[in-house]
């Protein structure tokens, strides 16, 4: 099985289901991203929204003054994201491709935003994915991710704090590691970690 075929299901998700049926497509920027930017913990610069989906967070970052690239494996998601950017009147580079080996230059980005991408990377591809993020981030750049917590029940893509440290501490300085019972504060209980790292 080649690497692209392992993730083929994600290409079909945006073709087979309306956006409102996808629980991660909220139609508004994620609360953790808004708080991160509004707090000033992330400075404006070149940003990558990896696994950007329909582009809601990508457009938000652009409107906040970032020069943003959005990337997703699903061509249909990228079509939707381009349409969203057009309606918002912003210019964004969108790319459909393999996020395990991102096609970007070394140290191209100041900030990489990962809203639930890492936890869908298969175990055998995780190190390659992390190396790709590390390679494309400048020295001193920030990487922010959210991932499923073990408190949702043990599964191949649910992580403990120790798991996160083990995967990432060899590549990044972990600046913040927080646990949430509800990322949006909307009463929907789904446990996540958020992690802010620096190269």
C-alpha positions as CSV (number, residue, x, y, z in Angstrom):
1,X,0.0,0.0,0.0
2,X,1.5,3.4,-1.0
3,X,1.4,6.3,1.4
4,X,-1.3,8.3,-0.5
5,X,-3.7,5.3,-0.6
6,X,-3.6,5.0,3.2
7,X,-5.3,8.4,3.5
8,X,-7.7,8.0,0.5
9,X,-10.7,8.0,2.9
10,X,-10.1,11.6,3.8
11,X,-10.4,12.6,0.2
12,X,-13.9,11.2,0.1
13,X,-15.1,12.7,3.3
14,X,-15.6,16.2,1.8
15,X,-17.2,14.6,-1.3
16,X,-19.6,12.4,0.5
17,X,-20.9,14.5,3.4
18,X,-22.1,18.1,3.7
19,X,-19.9,20.4,5.8
20,X,-22.5,20.6,8.6
21,X,-22.2,16.9,9.1
22,X,-18.5,17.1,9.8
23,X,-18.0,17.8,13.5
24,X,-14.7,19.6,13.1
25,X,-16.2,22.1,10.5
26,X,-17.7,24.7,12.8
27,X,-18.1,27.5,10.4
28,X,-16.1,29.8,12.8
29,X,-12.5,30.0,13.8
30,X,-11.4,27.7,16.6
31,X,-11.5,29.2,20.1
32,X,-8.0,28.0,20.9
33,X,-6.6,29.7,17.8
34,X,-8.5,33.0,18.5
35,X,-7.1,33.0,22.1
36,X,-3.6,32.2,20.9
37,X,-3.5,35.1,18.4
38,X,-5.4,37.6,20.5
39,X,-3.0,36.9,23.4
40,X,0.0,37.9,21.3
41,X,1.7,34.6,22.0
42,X,2.0,34.1,18.2
43,X,3.5,37.0,16.2
44,X,2.3,37.7,12.6
45,X,4.3,36.1,9.8
46,X,4.2,33.2,7.4
47,X,1.8,30.5,8.6
48,X,0.8,27.1,7.5
49,X,-2.6,25.7,8.3
50,X,-2.0,21.9,7.9
51,X,-5.0,19.8,7.3
52,X,-6.9,23.0,6.8
53,X,-10.2,21.5,5.7
54,X,-12.7,24.0,4.3
55,X,-10.4,26.9,5.3
56,X,-12.2,28.6,8.2
57,X,-9.1,29.0,10.4
58,X,-7.0,29.8,7.3
59,X,-9.2,32.7,6.4
60,X,-9.2,33.9,10.0
61,X,-5.4,34.0,10.2
62,X,-5.2,35.9,6.9
63,X,-7.7,38.5,8.2
64,X,-5.5,38.8,11.3
65,X,-2.5,39.8,9.2
66,X,-0.7,36.4,8.6
67,X,0.6,35.3,5.2
68,X,-1.1,31.9,5.2
69,X,-0.8,28.7,3.2
70,X,-3.6,26.1,3.7
71,X,-2.9,22.5,2.9
72,X,-5.2,19.4,2.9
73,X,-5.2,16.0,1.4
74,X,-8.8,16.4,0.2
75,X,-9.1,18.3,-3.1
76,X,-12.8,19.0,-2.4
77,X,-11.9,20.6,0.9
78,X,-9.4,22.8,-0.9
79,X,-12.1,23.8,-3.5
80,X,-14.3,24.9,-0.6
81,X,-11.5,26.7,1.1
82,X,-10.7,28.7,-2.0
83,X,-14.3,29.7,-2.3
84,X,-14.4,30.8,1.3
85,X,-11.3,32.9,0.8
86,X,-12.8,34.5,-2.3
87,X,-15.9,35.4,-0.4
88,X,-13.8,36.9,2.3
89,X,-11.8,38.9,-0.2
90,X,-8.4,37.5,0.9
91,X,-5.6,36.0,-1.1
92,X,-4.4,32.6,0.2
93,X,-2.2,29.9,-1.3
94,X,-4.0,26.6,-1.0
95,X,-2.4,23.2,-1.8
96,X,-3.9,19.7,-1.9
97,X,-1.3,17.1,-1.1
98,X,0.3,14.7,1.2
99,X,0.8,16.2,4.7
100,X,3.2,13.5,5.8
101,X,5.9,14.9,3.4
102,X,4.9,18.5,2.9
103,X,6.2,20.1,-0.3
104,X,7.6,23.2,1.3
105,X,11.0,24.8,1.6
106,X,13.2,24.4,4.7
107,X,12.2,27.0,7.3
108,X,9.4,28.4,5.1
109,X,7.0,29.2,8.0
110,X,7.0,31.1,11.2
111,X,3.9,29.4,12.6
112,X,2.3,26.0,11.9
113,X,-1.3,25.4,13.1
114,X,-2.5,21.8,13.4
115,X,-6.1,21.5,14.4
116,X,-6.4,17.7,14.7
117,X,-4.1,16.7,11.9
118,X,-1.4,14.8,13.9
119,X,-3.9,12.5,15.6
120,X,-5.0,11.2,12.2
121,X,-1.5,10.4,11.0
122,X,-1.0,6.6,11.1
123,X,1.6,5.4,13.7
124,X,4.1,4.4,11.1
125,X,4.0,7.9,9.5
126,X,4.2,10.0,12.7
127,X,7.9,10.5,12.8
128,X,8.0,11.5,9.1
129,X,5.2,13.9,9.7
130,X,6.9,15.5,12.8
131,X,10.2,15.8,10.8
132,X,8.3,17.5,8.0
133,X,6.8,20.0,10.4
134,X,10.2,20.6,12.0
135,X,12.0,21.0,8.6
136,X,9.5,23.6,7.3
137,X,9.4,25.7,10.5
138,X,12.1,28.4,11.0
139,X,14.3,28.4,14.1
140,X,12.3,30.1,16.8
141,X,9.0,29.4,15.0
142,X,6.0,28.0,16.8
143,X,4.0,24.9,16.2
144,X,0.5,24.6,17.8
145,X,-1.4,21.4,17.7
146,X,-4.5,19.9,19.2
147,X,-5.0,16.2,19.5
148,X,-7.3,13.6,21.0
149,X,-6.8,12.7,24.7
150,X,-6.7,9.3,26.2
151,X,-9.6,10.4,28.4
152,X,-11.9,9.7,25.5
153,X,-10.9,6.0,25.9
154,X,-7.7,4.3,24.7
155,X,-7.3,4.2,20.9
156,X,-4.5,4.3,18.4
157,X,-4.9,8.1,18.0
158,X,-5.7,9.1,21.6
159,X,-2.7,10.4,23.5
160,X,-1.4,10.8,27.0
161,X,0.8,13.7,28.1
162,X,3.8,11.3,28.2
163,X,3.0,10.2,24.6
164,X,3.1,13.9,23.4
165,X,6.4,14.5,25.2
166,X,7.9,11.3,23.8
167,X,6.9,12.2,20.2
168,X,7.8,15.9,20.2
169,X,10.5,16.7,22.8
170,X,13.3,15.5,20.5
171,X,12.3,18.2,17.9
172,X,10.7,21.0,19.8
173,X,10.7,22.9,23.1
174,X,7.2,22.3,24.6
175,X,6.1,25.7,25.9
176,X,2.5,24.9,26.9
177,X,0.6,21.7,27.3
178,X,-3.0,22.0,28.3
179,X,-5.9,19.5,28.7
180,X,-9.5,20.4,27.8
181,X,-12.8,18.7,28.3
182,X,-14.4,21.0,25.7
183,X,-12.3,22.9,23.2
184,X,-15.1,25.3,22.4
185,X,-16.5,25.7,25.9
186,X,-19.9,24.7,24.5
187,X,-20.7,21.9,26.8
188,X,-19.8,19.2,24.3
189,X,-17.5,16.9,26.2
190,X,-14.6,15.6,24.0
191,X,-11.2,15.6,25.6
192,X,-8.2,17.2,23.8
193,X,-4.7,18.3,24.5
194,X,-3.4,21.6,23.0
195,X,0.4,21.9,22.7
196,X,2.4,25.0,21.9
197,X,5.9,24.2,20.8
198,X,8.9,26.2,19.6
199,X,11.7,25.0,17.3
